[in-house]
Amino acid sequence: MGNRNTLSRLDHCKGTGHDLHLQTPSSHACHSQCLGPLSFHPQTHGSQITMHPGLHRVERRDTFRDGLVFTSRPVALMEHVILRVEESEGHWQGALRLGFTTHCPSCMNPDSLPPFACPNLKGRPGFWVGAIPEECARQGDRIAYWVNKKGELLYRVNSGETYLLLRGVNVNSTLWGLMDVYGQTRALQILGSTKRSAFGTQTSCPRNTPFDRRDTPVNPEPRTGGAEDCVVCLSSPVSTVLACGHACMCVPCAENVWDRIGTCPLCRKLIAEITITGSKSERSQLELEVSEKQALRSTENLDRLLEQTRDEQETTR
């Protein structure tokens, strides 16, 4: 184990070619407003973290500590990093910690990461981190957090009110996202990011490479009922069928892909409609999670689709 008082590697990342691709947003763009891929940093994370293939889901093993993770690239001001709490454990105290750092994760020694974001990194030069309440990090909660131009770290849970976590973030430096999968928070998914401006809404794309059904979690837990997993989140059962005939996504991911990309993740054909094959609760979830962008563009079409689906299901009963 390295010295707990230092985070930097001796081979500083400046000038090291194998790390440069992790320091800047990718040139890949799936549409004109694409921010590039956003995932967890593949090498720099706590010793208890299991990183799933695709780098969009992390789990903390065993204890409540050593769960630090970082974003794979810098995060812009006003870029909302969107997370989902995948698993929670009620017998621990405390929950997810969120923050930002001016220190490039590729320049950190993973063996020297402290066990906790709070208090080990709180107040340390180049680190800004705070703990969100346990009730704001329940299993299934979606959490967006960002830094505004005033240097305020803000967060929002399930499209609710915006809360101030802390002030004083250095907005003149490059910032990477920092998360501590701590306490009750056991597994975390990074869903992407959005950034609004006068010129429209930019979004990250879900992956740097085309979707691959072989990209499955490490040691996945067995599922009952025989349902395949969604190819986007890799955790929820498939509950939609696209117009092209592919049944490959859960309801929330189908909505996100339709909104952000507009094409099937398997064949790349345009998504003209989505047939929902799940339960009433899943259909309600879709109605609640329609984003503002899609609401402006296709709320009426989506409502007609939901009504048609309900009518068809009532007819078949």
N, C-alpha and C positions, 0 to 999 in steps of 0.2 A: 504494500500500500504506500501511496505517496504521502508527502507532507500535507496535512490538513490545512496548513496556513497559506498554501499557494494553489492557484487554479491554472496557471499558465504552463504550457509545455515549453521545454527548452528550445525545440524546433518551432519557433514562432511561425504562425500560418502565413504571415506576409511573405509572399514570394514562393510559397510551396504550391505547386501546380495542382496537386491532388486534392487540395482543400478549397481552391478558388471557386469551384462550382457550387459550393455550399454557402458562400458568402454573399452572393448576389442573386436576385430573382432570375429565373431561367428565361432565355430568349424564346422558349416555346410559348406559343399563343394559340388557343383553340378558337378565339374570336377577338374582335378588335378591342374589347375592353378587358382582356384577360390579364390578370396580375402574375400569372405563372403558377407553377405548382407550389403547394405549401404542405409540409408534413413535419414529423418529428425529426430531429437531428439523429442520424443513424449511429454515430459513434459515441457521442458525449451524453451520457445519462447515468443515473444512479445505479448502484450495484444490484439493487433488488428489482430493476426494471426488465421486463421481457418485451422486446420490440417485435411486433408482428411484421411479416412480409408486407411490403407496400408502405410501411412506415407511417400509417395513419392511426394505428391503435397500439396503446401500451398498457401493460398490466404490471402491478407491483406484487411481488411474491412475498409470502410469509408475513413479515413484520409490518409495522406502520411507517417505517422510515426508509431513507435512501431511495427516494422516488423522484429525484430531479430529472426533468426533461426540458429540451429547448426546441425552438423552431429551426427548420432546416435552412432558412434564409432570413435576412433582415425583414422587419415589418415596418411599413411606412406609417407616418402620422395619420391618424384617422382611419387606418386599416383595421377593421374589426376581425379579430381572430375568433373563430366559432368552434366551440368544443361541445362534446356531449359526454356526460358521465355514464359510462357503460355498466359499471358494477360498484356497489357500495357495501360496506360492512359496518353494521350498527354498533358493534362492541368496542370500537375505537373512539377516542375523543378527537375532535377537530376534523377538518376536511381539506379540500383543495386549496392550494396557495397559488396566486397568480402574480406575475410581474414581468419586468423587462430588464435587459442588461445591455451595456455598451461593449461587453467583452464577447468576441466571436467564439462560439462554442467549439469551432474547429481548432482553436488555439488553447483550449483547456485540456488538462490531463484528467480523464474520467476517474482515475484512481484517487484524485485529490479533491473530488467533489465532496462538500460537507453533507452530513446526513439529513439536514433540515434546511429549508429555505428561510424559515423563521425559527430561531433568531439568527442563524449562522450568516445569512446573506443580507438581512435587513439592516440598512444603514451603512453597508459596506460600499466603498467607492465604486461607482459604475453599476450598482444593483439597486433596483426598486421592487419590493415585493410585499404583498400583504395577504392576510388570510380572509377568505370569504366565509360567511356564516354557514354552519352545517345545513340549515334549512334551504340554502341556496345551491346546494350541491348534492341533491338527492339523485338516486338512480333514474336515468332517463332525462334529467334536466339538460337543456341546451344553454350554454353560457357564452356570451360574446364579450370580449374585453379589448380595450384599445387605449391609446394615448392621444389626447387632443393637442392642439397647438399651444395651449397654456402649460403643458407638462403635467396635466392631470390624468391619472390612470382611472378609467371608468369601466364599469361592467353592467351587463344586463342579463337577466335570467328569463328564459322562455318568453321573449318579446315583451317583458314587463317593463317596469320603471328602470331608469338609469341611476346607478349608485356610484358615488365617489369612493374609491378605495384608498387613494393616496395622492399627494401632490409632489412637485419638485423633480419630475423626470427630466433629464437633459434632452431637450428636443433638438439640439444642434449636433448630436452624434447619431451614428447608426445604431439601431436598436434591434435586438433579437428577443423574441418571446421566451418567457421562462415560466414553467409550471412545476409544481411539486405535488405528485400523486401521493398525498399524505393522509394518514388517519383513516377516516371512513371511506375516502375515495380510493377505490382499488383499481379500476380500469378507466381509461380515458380515450376518447376518439377525437381526432382533429378533423372537422368537417370542411374546413376551407376558410376563406376570408372574403370580406366585401369592403369596398371603399367608395363612398359617395362624394361627388363633386358637382360643380355647376355643369360639367360636361357629360354627366350620366353616372352610372354605377359600374364600377370595375369589380370583377370577381376573380378569385383564384380558380384554376381548373383542378379537378379532383386528383389527377395523376400526371406524372411526367411521361408515362408510356401508355399505350393502349391498354384497356382493361383486359385482364387475363383471368379466366376462371380458376386457373391453377394457383393463383395468388390467394391462398387460404391461410387462416391463422395457424400459428404454431401450437400443436397439441390442442386442437379444438375440442370443446366439450360436446359429447353426443347430444343430438336433438331427438325429440320424440315426434311422431307424426309423419316423418319422412320428408319434410319440406326442405328444399335446398336453401342455402343462404344467399342473401342479396350480394351481387357482385361488387357493390359499391362500399357498403359498411362492413360486409363480411360477418355480420353478427345477427341480423334479423332475418326471419324467413321470407322468401319471395311471396308477394301478395298482390302483384299487378301483372297485367299483360299489355304490351305495347301494340300499336297498330301493325307493326311489322311481324307480329306473332311471337316475339321473344318474351318469355316470362323469366325475368332475371333480377328484379328489384323489389324492395319493400316499398310501402307507400311513401314515407318521408323522402327516401332517396330518389324515387321516381319523380316526385315533385321538384326536388332540387336539380336533378339532371335536366328535366324539361325546361326549368327556369333558366339555368346557367349555361347549358350547352345546346339543348334542343334536339339532340340526336341519340339514337339507341347506342348504348355502350358496347354492344356486340357487333352490330352490322353497320352502324353509323347512318342509318336511314332516319329522316326527319320524324320526330314524334308528333303525329297528328292527333292522337287521342290515347288515353290511358284507361284500361278496363281494370277495375278494382275487384280482386277476388277474395279479399280478406273479410274480416268481421265488421260489424257496425262500429266498434270502437276504433278500428283502423281507418274507416272512412271518416269518422269524426276527427281523427287526428290529422288527416289530410286537410280538412276544412280549416282547422285551427292553425296549421303551419304553412298555409299559402303565403309566400313572401309578398312584400309590397310591390316589387317589380312585376311579379307574375299577376298580382291582383289587378294592376293597371292594364295589363296586356290581355289576360284571358280568364278573368274571374267568371264572366258569363258563360263561356264555353265549358269551364270546369263544373259549374253548377248544373248545366244541362247534362253533362256526362254523369255526374253523381245521381241526378234524378232518373236518367235513363237506366243506370245500373240498378237502382232500387226497384224500378218498375219491372225490369227483367227478372230480378230475383223474386219479387212478389208473384210474378206470373208462373215461375217454375216451382213454387212451393205447393 
